[in-house]
Amino acid sequence: MKRAKKISLGLLAAFFVFAGVMHFRRPEYYLTFMPPYLPQPLFLVYLSGAVEIGLGLAVLARRFRRRAAWGLIALLIAVFPANLYMYTHTLEVGEPVYGVDPKVLYARLWLQLVFIAWAYWHTRRDGAGAYPTEA
């Protein structure tokens, strides 16, 4: 695996592990943005945090890398409605929720596409023609 891809992989893993840990350290922050139509919001905050940690660690293991990267993509798609709710809820309230400006939340929606592309890169063959889970 090329050096840039190794660094990218480490950063991707670190980001998701950190984000997952924050679900346990500050669940009240994440609860604020949970759409009201979702059942058991605290459970979902903890579940998404655990999945982020698990996939963030799994993407480091060559054996699981490709599947874990696809899992991260699925997770990013699954949490998109909550991020969209954060943005629209902040607009409805008319002021930043938890001090987060609506412009930042709007940018975060687009940033999810960047994260999906980033994770997708780690599902693809490297320069040697091997998939990330191979040799």
QUIZILIN-V648346 format. One record per run of one state. SS is the DSSP state (2 for helix, 1 for strand, 0 for the rest). FROM is the first residue (numbers start at 1). TO is the last residue. If there is no record, write none. Layout:
ss=<SS/SS>
from=<FROM/FROM>
to=<TO/TO>
This chain:
ss=<0/2/0/2/0/2/0/2/0/1/0/1/0/2/0>
from=<1/3/26/27/33/41/59/65/94/97/98/100/101/102/122>
to=<2/25/26/32/40/58/64/93/96/97/99/100/101/121/135>
